[in-house]
Amino acid sequence: MNHSRRSEDGRLELNQEEHAAGRDNSAGEAKTIAGESADTTLKLPEGSCDCHVHIYGPFDRFPPYNAGMYSAPEEHPVEALLDLWDRHGIARGVIVHALGAGPDNAATYDALRRYPDRLRGVAILDQDVTDKRLNELNDAGFRGVRINLFRMNGKKVAAGGMTLEDLEALAPRLGERGWHAQLWIEVGDLAEIAPRLEKLPLDYVVDHMGRTPVAWGVDNPGTRDLVERLKTGRYWAKISGADRNTQTGAPYTDVDPFMRTLVEANPDRLVWGTDWPHVGHTPETLPQENNLIALLRRVVTDEDVLHRILVQNPRALYGF
């Protein structure tokens, strides 16, 4: 299995080798709720990667786990995810182990072992995880950990998950394996913890455009700070989560300026994701993938840049 590797200064270097992945191009029919278009011909580049999804269940093997904010409302197993990807021409993707899927990474680990060519993973770990278990997760396709730093109005939103202290304790062992840290954080909080992050031998991936509320405006201090960090090459961002940042809802045109600002800052440090299965939404606000793809194509009009975001960058970051 090929991995991205780190240079002597600890930064992630691109792995340029091409890896093929099978894809089912059958169209299927799309649901038409929450502003969804029935058109499934929004084409994505061959080898496109959805870099932020979660799975839940099947519950007879992996029971639901109450994490406070986003507990699973129903089963969303990996087979449903792959069916969705096949309908939309998505070749591969990254399962971010969810708080509501339990604390042991078991459901994600199982999925990665069964579909190694299509899946990579991001884990939630305890400080005392053994080297043996870390190696097992690495061999299965895990490439990072997710840190729960998300606060609203100064209060932590979801219980559990990894802390900054957990990351600091694990960082040497994660860095040895070429892993990164994914930050679930509101963008305005990033500058405060950045000095601690930058002492560690890791790259960082900021979730959902920094969970930036549209009401803040694109020129807010947090987004300006993220833009500068993307330029360093050590920070990445997921241009995902439009449905969680929007004020107006689908088709999320109010999020366009935020995504465009990050694309203009450094398209080589961006990846894209759907955040399927969109836990926490009502049936009326549930995002549909056609709208999310349309948003991406509306903002990223250069086909070369689109290919970098959807194909080349995920290959570098996750080692497909």
WORALIN-V715719 format. One record per backbone hydrogen bond with DSSP energy under -1.0 kcal/mol. CO is the residue of the C=O (numbers start at 1). NH is the residue of the N-H. Records with the same first field share a line. If there is no record, write none. Layout:
CO = NH + NH
This chain:
5 = 13
7 = 10
11 = 7
33 = 36
41 = 43
45 = 48
48 = 91 + 92
50 = 94
52 = 275
53 = 96
56 = 76
58 = 61 + 62
67 = 69
76 = 56
77 = 81
78 = 82
79 = 83
80 = 84
81 = 85
82 = 86
83 = 87
84 = 88
85 = 90
92 = 50
93 = 120
94 = 53
95 = 122
98 = 101
99 = 102
100 = 65
105 = 109
106 = 110
107 = 111
108 = 112
109 = 113
110 = 114
111 = 115
115 = 118 + 119
118 = 93
120 = 95
121 = 143
122 = 97
123 = 146
126 = 129
130 = 134
131 = 135
132 = 136
133 = 137
134 = 138
135 = 139
136 = 140
137 = 141 + 142
141 = 121
143 = 180
144 = 123
145 = 182
147 = 149 + 184
150 = 157
152 = 155
155 = 152
162 = 148
163 = 167
164 = 168
165 = 169
166 = 170
167 = 171
170 = 174
171 = 175
172 = 176
174 = 179
175 = 178
180 = 145
181 = 205
182 = 147
183 = 185 + 207
184 = 149
186 = 189
187 = 190
190 = 194
193 = 196 + 197
194 = 198
197 = 200
200 = 202
203 = 181
204 = 236
205 = 183
206 = 238
207 = 210
208 = 211
210 = 187
213 = 216
214 = 217
217 = 220
220 = 224
221 = 225
222 = 226
223 = 227
224 = 228
225 = 229
226 = 230
227 = 231
230 = 233
234 = 204
236 = 206
237 = 271
238 = 209 + 240
241 = 244 + 245
242 = 246
245 = 214
249 = 252
252 = 255
255 = 259
256 = 260
257 = 261
258 = 262
259 = 263
260 = 264
261 = 265
262 = 266
266 = 269
267 = 270
269 = 237
271 = 239
272 = 51
275 = 278
276 = 54
278 = 281
282 = 286
288 = 292
289 = 293
290 = 294
291 = 295
292 = 296
293 = 297
294 = 298
295 = 299
296 = 300
299 = 301
302 = 306
303 = 307
304 = 308
305 = 309
306 = 310
307 = 311 + 312
308 = 313
310 = 49
311 = 315
312 = 316
313 = 317
314 = 318
315 = 319
